[in-house]
Amino acid sequence: MTDAALNGSAETAAGRTSRRFSVALNVAGVGIVAFFLVRQGLLAQPAWVVALTGVALLAWLLRSLTLGSPWAASLLTGSDSRGPMASWELAGTVAAVVAVVLGSVVAVPTQVLGYLPALVCIGALTSSPRRPLVLGLACTLLSLLIVSLAVLANGQVPPSVLLGAGAGLVVSALVGVSRREYRTSALRQRELLDDRIRLAEEREHGAALAERSRIARDIHDVLAHSLGGLVLQLDAIDALLDSGKTDDAHARVAAARGLAASGLDEARRAVDALRDPETSADLAGAIDDLVVTHRSLGARAELRIIGEPGELGPDAASALRRAAQEALSNARRHAPGSPTDLMLTWSGDAVSLAASTPLAAGAATPSPGGGHGLLGLRERVEALGGRAEWSVRQGSFVVTAAVPR
């Protein structure tokens, strides 16, 4: 399970416990208010007062059990279904409005004690971000109007009762609005956290894909260079043995063994690069080693260096080295016998490699491993902010790669 899932589970469990405690407090509050109303003489009041007060208390209780908070339905049912949540919210809203209206009507006959359900539900209506704030404010004004009319109609209630009821109403509404802002802020923070987690996961996925592509390019470069050359050498050895030229065949075997050893070294170097990026101690020397191996296979190649060699990042050096390797491998596969001219140019802000091989007179049968090297080269170089191109110029196939220093 991810850290985000663990945090979400912990928050849900804490929210569920807090909400159940809130429900218990509301249920206890309904019971306590009902007890004091009866003790105060509610049952001696007219039947309509008793009935409306009882309905107001029941509406308060129903609003508590329907859980009017934004997380209520998911905490109660363990589900995030929008349908059940909407029905719970609707029932809670209707119950809260009924409690406000009836509690306001019986505020004067019950000496303000019966007004408590209205005050509590005013706070609930204004505190939930899922309900429009205008609904809570409208119920607040309606309650104040009902209580004012009741005080005026009675004529014997001191103005202090109206002031106390109004003060309680204002305090309840302000507390509700404050809780609404807190809940809204908490929801926004949770959404921002979810967005950050999602972006982090996307970045990790993108980095994994990029690393996977880099590994695939390294594997291709190693296999195309060594195994492709081995196939050519084995074909040549087979032809020499058929013609009885054993001495030449032995020389080819030695060259093939050298190529295999070079390929093994390349594989080890690729693995080391995955574990710890290599340093570009001697780019020219690394390319010259490739030229020597190319010559040992009976091919021709020359390396020229223009400019003063300097420091170059390990990724850039590896890209240029792979470019030289790909150019020489393609020359052996597609233009055997044709010389390859490599030119390594150091300038102030970039290092470039150009490899030129005259086109063969006839089409050669390509050996296994071809088809992806040049595309992989372009991806590798462009990832470093450089450029890689290949084209036919004046009868030669030219590959160029340039990377910033």
N, C-alpha and C positions, 0 to 999 in steps of 0.2 A: 504494500500500500504506500502511496506517495505521501510526502510531507503535507501537501495541500489537502489530500483526503483525510489524513489524520487530524489536521487542524480543523477541517470542516466538521468531522465527527465530534471532536471535543466541543466545538462551539455549539453544535446542535444539541448535544447532551446537556451542556450548561444552560442553554436557552430553554430546553424542555423543563429542567428542574426549576428555573426561575419562574417560568410561566405557571407551572403547577402551584408554586408557592403563592403567586399572585391570585390565582383562582381561589386557593384556600383562604387567603385574607379577605377576598370579596365575599365569599360565602359566610365567613365569620362576621363580617361587617353587616350583612343582611340580617343575620340572626340577632346580633347585638342591638341594631336599630329597632327591629321588630319587638324585642324584649322591652326596651325602654318606652316604645310607643304604647304598648299594652300597660305597662306600669304607670305611664303618665295618664292613662284613662282613655285610650283610643276607642275601646269598646263602648264607651258611654257617648261617643260622638254619633251624629246622624249616620244612617246606613250608607249613604252615598260617600261620606268621608272614609268610613271603614273600607268600603269596597275599592275606592280609587287608591287609597293608601296601600292596600294589599296588592292590587295590580301593579302599582309602581314598584313595590319591593320585588315582586315576581319578575318584572321586566329587568330590574337591576340584576337579579340572580341569573336570568337568561342571558343577559349581555355578558356577564362574567363567564358563563359556561361556554359561550360561543367563541370566546377568545378573539377579541378584536384587534390584536396586534398583527403586524405584517407577517410574522412567522407562525401565527397561531395554528393554522390548519396543518402545516407540515409537522409542527411539534406535537400536535394532538394525535394525528393519524399516522405519522411517519411517512406521509406521502406528499409529493409536491404537485399533485393534480390540481389544475386550475378550476375544474368543475366543482368539486366539493368545497374548495376554498371560497369560491364565489357565493355558494349557498350559505356557508357559515357566516360570511361577512354580511350578507343581506339580512339574515336573521338577527345578528348582533346589532346592525344599524337600526332596524325597525324597533327592537327592544329598547335601545338607548333613547330613541326619539319618544317612545311611549313613556318611559320613565321620566324624561325631562318634562313633558307636558303634564302628566298626572301628578308628579311630585311638585310642580309649580302650583297646580290647582289646590293641593291640600297643604301648602306651606303655612298659610295663616291659621286654618282650623287646628293643625297639629303643633302650633307654636314653633314652627320652623324645623322641628325634628323630622317631619315627613318630607322635608325639602332635600334631605341628604341624598336620596337616590338620583334626584335631578342634578345635583352638583357633581356627583361621581360620574354620571353619564355624560355631562358636559365635557368633563376632562377627557373621557374616552373618545368622544366624537372629534375633539380638536387634536388629539394626540396621534391618531393613526394616519400615516402617510398614504394609506390606501383609500382613504375617504377624502373628498374635496374639503378643503378648509372652510369654504363658504357654508357648508352644511352645519359645521359646528358653530360658526359665528351666528348663523341664522337661528339656530336653536337657543343660543345664548340670549339674543335679543327677544325671541319669543318668550322665553322663561321670565326675563325681566319685565316684559309687558304684562304677562299673566299675573305675576306677583304684585305688580303695581296696581292693576285693576282690582285684585282681591283686597288689597289694603284700603283702597279708596271706597270700595263697596262696603266693607265692614264698618269703617268709620270709627272704631274704638281701638284700633291697633296703633300703637305709638309709631312715629316716623322712624325711630331707631330700629324697629324690626325690618322695615324696608331697606334701611341703610345697611344693616347687617347682612340681609339676604343678598343685596347688591354687591357688597364687598366679597362675600363668599363666592358669588357667581363670577366676579372678575378674577379672583384668585384662582378658581378652578379652571377658567378659560386660559389664563396665562400659563398655569402649570401644564395644561394640555398642549399648548402651542410650543412650550419649551421642550416637552418630551417629543413632540413631533419633529422638531428640528434635530434633536439628538438622534432619533431613529433614522431620519433621512440622511444625516451625516454618516451614521454607521452603515447604512445600506450602500451609500456611495463609496465609502472606504472599502467595503467588501467587494464591490464591483471593480474598483481599481486594483485591488489585490488579485482578483481573478484574472483581470486583463494582464497584469504583470506576470502572473504564473503562466498564462497561455503564451505570452510573447517569449518568455524564457524557454518554454518547451519548444516553441517554433524555432528559436535560435539554436537550441541544442540539436534539433532534428536537422536543420540546415547545415550545421557544422559537421554532424555525422555523415550527411550525404556528401559534403565536400571532401571529407577525409576518405570516404569510401571511393570517390572518384580518383583521388590522388593515388591511393593504393593500387587501384585498377590500372592507372597509367604506368606506375612503376613496374608492376608485374608484366604488363605488356611490353614495356621497353626492354626489360631483361630477357624475356622469352623470345621476342622478335629478333633481338640482336644475337643471342647465343644459339638458340635452337634453329633459327632460320639459317645461320651460317653453317651449323653442323649438317643440316640437310644438304646444302650445296656441296660441302666437303665430302659427304658420304656418296653423293651422286658421282662426284669426280673420281673418288677412289674406286667405285664400282666400274666406271668406264676404263680406268687405267689397268685394273686387274684383268678385265676382259681382253685388253689389248696386249697383256703380258708385260707392261711397264711396272714391274714390282718396285723398283727403286723410287720412281716418282710416286707410287702409291704409298710407300713407307713415309715419304716426305709429307704427303697429304695427311696421313694418319697423325704424324707429329703435330701438324698444324691444327688438325681437328682437336687433338688433345689440349693444345694450348687454348683454343677457343672455348672448350668445355671448362677449363680451369678459369678462364677469364669470366665466363658466364657465372660460374659458382661464386667468384669474387663479387661480381655485380649483384647477385642475389643477396649475399651477405651484407653488402653495402646498403642495399635497399632496406633490408630488415633493420640495420643499425640506424638508418635515417628515420625510420618509423619510431624507434625507441628514443633516439636523441638526434635532433637535426645536425647534419654534418656541417662542417665549416668549409669555406672556400679557400683553402690554403694555397692551392695552385691550380687554377682553372686551366691555364694553358698546358700544364703538365698532364692533367687528366685527359684533355682532348688529344694530346700527343700520344698518350698510351692507347687511345682508341685507334689512332692512325697506324701505330706500330702493329696492333692486332690485325687491322685491315690489310696491311701489307703482308703479314704472315700467311694470310689466306690466298695469296697470289694476286691481290688487287693492288691498284696504285692510288696514292693519295698524298697530298702535300698540305701542310699547315703554314699559314702566314699570319704573323701578329703585327697589327698596326696600332701605334699609340703606346703609352706607358701603362703597363698593368698596375692595378691598384686593388683596393678592397672592394669586395662584392658580397652581398648577403648570401647565406647558404642556399636559400630557395632559388634565387636568381642564378647562382652558379650551377646548381643542379639542373635547372631548366635548359641552360645553354649546353651543358654536357649531354643532356638527353637529346637536344636538337642535333648535335654532331653525331651521336650514336644512331639516330633515326636516319639521317642523311646517308651515312656509310652503309647501314643495313639495306636501305633501298637501292643504293648503287650496286651492291653485290647481288641483290635479287633481280633487278630489272635492267641493269646495264653492266653485266660482267665484262671485265676487260677494259672498261672506260675509266680514265683517271678522274679523281674527284679533287677539286681544289677548295680548301676551306680557308676562310679569312676571318680572323678574330679581331675586331676593331674596338679599341678602348677610346672613348671620348669623355668629355667633361661630365655629362649627365647620364650616359647610357653605355651599355656594352652590347655589341651586336655580333652575330655569327652568320656568315653567308657560305653556303655549300653549293658548288656548281658541278654537275656531272653531265657530260655530253650524252645525248640520247643514243641508245643502241640502234644498230642498223635494222635488226629484226626484233620482233616482240618476243621477249623471254617469258618462259613459264614462271609465274610468281611462286615462291616457296611459301609454306605455311607461316602464318603470323602477320601477314599484311592486311591493310585495310583500315586500321584504327590509329596507327602511329602518328600521322600528321594531324589528325583531329585532336588526339590527346596532347600533342605538342602545342597546338593553338590554345587549348583550354588551360594548359599549364602556364603558358607565357601571359595570356590575357588576365589570368588571375593575379599576376604580379604587376599589372598595369602596363604591360608591354604589348608587342604585336608579333605575329608570326604569319608569314606568307609563303606561298610556293607557286611557281609558274614556269612556263617554257620560254626561254629567252635565247634567241640566236642559236637554236639547235641544242640547247642545254637545259636540263631541269635544275632550277635554282630554288633552294630553300633558304629563307632568311628568318632570323629570330633576333629580336632586340628587347632588352629589359632595362629598366631604369636602375641607376646605381644607388 
